[in-house]
Amino acid sequence: MTLDKAREMLKVQISLGSGYNRNSAKLILAEVQREHGMAAADGLIAELQLDKHFGFKPGEALHY
């Protein structure tokens, strides 16, 4: 998955904003971590304020 696609998908999850969407966002970030590394996932967390929306913290391992 490209970072642009992940960003687009995460924006959709933010707009819907339920607990199910938190889980979806976590799966997306886990995929980003696996493919692009922790720094890329941390960048998306900061850029999209996922700490505010879903409680994700930079440096957090988000794997399933």
C-alpha positions as CSV (number, residue, x, y, z in Angstrom):
1,M,0.0,0.0,0.0
2,T,1.3,3.4,-0.8
3,L,1.5,6.1,1.8
4,D,-0.9,8.3,-0.3
5,K,-3.5,5.4,-0.3
6,A,-3.1,4.9,3.4
7,R,-3.6,8.6,4.0
8,E,-6.7,8.6,1.9
9,M,-8.1,5.6,3.7
10,L,-7.3,7.0,7.1
11,K,-9.1,10.2,6.3
12,V,-12.3,8.2,5.6
13,Q,-11.9,6.4,8.9
14,I,-11.6,9.8,10.7
15,S,-14.7,11.1,9.0
16,L,-16.7,8.2,10.2
17,G,-15.1,8.1,13.6
18,S,-16.6,5.0,15.4
19,G,-14.9,2.3,17.4
20,Y,-15.0,0.1,14.3
21,N,-13.3,2.8,12.4
22,R,-10.6,2.9,15.1
23,N,-9.9,-0.8,14.4
24,S,-9.8,-0.2,10.7
25,A,-7.4,2.7,11.1
26,K,-5.2,0.4,13.3
27,L,-5.1,-2.2,10.5
28,I,-4.1,0.5,8.0
29,L,-1.3,1.8,10.3
30,A,-0.1,-1.7,11.0
31,E,0.2,-2.3,7.2
32,V,2.1,1.0,6.9
33,Q,4.4,0.0,9.7
34,R,5.1,-3.4,8.1
35,E,5.7,-2.0,4.6
36,H,7.3,1.4,5.3
37,G,8.5,1.3,8.9
38,M,7.6,2.9,12.2
39,A,8.7,6.4,11.0
40,A,6.1,6.4,8.2
41,A,3.3,5.3,10.6
42,D,4.4,7.9,13.1
43,G,4.3,10.6,10.4
44,L,0.7,9.7,9.5
45,I,-0.3,9.7,13.2
46,A,1.1,13.2,13.6
47,E,-0.1,14.6,10.2
48,L,-3.7,13.3,10.6
49,Q,-3.8,13.8,14.4
50,L,-4.7,10.2,15.0
51,D,-3.7,10.6,18.6
52,K,-6.6,13.0,19.0
53,H,-9.1,11.0,16.9
54,F,-8.3,7.4,17.9
55,G,-5.7,7.6,20.7
56,F,-2.7,6.2,18.7
57,K,0.7,7.3,19.9
58,P,3.9,7.7,17.9
59,G,6.2,4.8,18.5
60,E,3.3,2.4,19.4
61,A,3.6,-1.0,17.8
62,L,0.3,-1.5,15.8
63,H,0.4,-5.1,14.7
64,Y,-2.3,-7.8,14.6
